[in-house]
């Protein structure tokens, strides 16, 4: 079995999840069960699916879970953009850069495994 903690993609995704929790603490209370919940679920889904994929025995299953993680990451990127437009996040937040970097690294891993 693979160790997710040895993957850069997992490291970036884990850091992103922590950052999402930190940045969403100050969102309006009425968003607690809306955008905050959605962003946190998407953020946790990324490293969770990478870890679950690492626990699978076949490469096909591993890629499947990496693909799910990538989809959750893209969902989170949109939610970050929406939160900025709504004024819940500062434009200079590290979330965008962190999400972009996580996306780039995860996409690279997926492409490398497909070769």
N, C-alpha and C positions, 0 to 999 in steps of 0.2 A: 504494500500500500504506500501511497505517496504521503509526504508530510506537508500540509499546507503552510506551515510556519516557515518552510524553506523557500517559498515562492514569493517573489517580489510583488506579484499581482495580489496575493493575499495580504501582504504587508500594507500595500497602498489602500486596499479596500477596507481593511481593519482601521487604519488611520482615518479614512474618510468617514466611516460609521461613527467613530468617536467625535469627530469634528461636527457632524450633523447633529448629534445629540447636544453638543455644547452650543452650537449656533441657534438651535430652535428653542432653547430655554426661554428666550425673551419674546417669542412670538405672542400675539394677542391670545388671551384665554379662549376666545371663541374659535380659534384655530386648533385647539388641542386635539379635537377628534376629527379634524379635517386635514389641512395641509401638514401639520406637525406629525400626525400619525402616519400619513402617507409617506412623507419623506423619511421618517425613521424606519418604517417597514422596508422601504426600498433600499435604504442604506445598509440595514442589517442583512438583507437578502443577498447582497453581493458577496461578502466574505463567507456567509453561511453556505451558499451554493458552491463556492470554490472548495470549501472544506468537505462538503458532502461528496462532490465529484472526486476528491482525492481518496475518499473511502471506497469508491467503486472499483471493481476488479477489471473492467474492460475499458479500453481507451475510448470506445464509442460512448459509453455512459459518462466517462470523465468529460469528454467534449460537450455532451448534452448539458451537464450541469454548469460548465463554464459558459455556455451559450445563454443559459437562463440568467446567470450572474451578469453577463454583459447586457442583457435586456433590462434587468433591474437598474443597472448603472445608467443606461440611457434614459430610463424613466426618471431617475433621480436628477439627472442633468436638466431635464425639462422643469422639474419641480423647483430646483434652485433658481432657474431663470424666472419662473412665475413668482416666487417669493421676493425676488429683487424688484420685479415690476410692481408688485403690491406694496413695496416699501417695508417688507418684513426683514430683509437682509440688506446690508450695506453693499454698495457696488464693489468696494474694495475687499470683500470677504475672500478668504482663502479657499472657500468651498469650490468655486469654479475651477481654479487651478488644480486643486487636489482631485476633483472628479475627472478633469481632462487627463491628468497624469495616470490615474487608475485605469481609465478607459484605454489609453494608449498601450499601457503595459499588458492589460488583460487581452486586448485585441492581438497584440504581438504573440502572446502565449497561444492563443487559439490558432492563429495562422501557422505558427511553428509546428503545432501538433497535427495540423491538417496536411502537411507536406508528406 
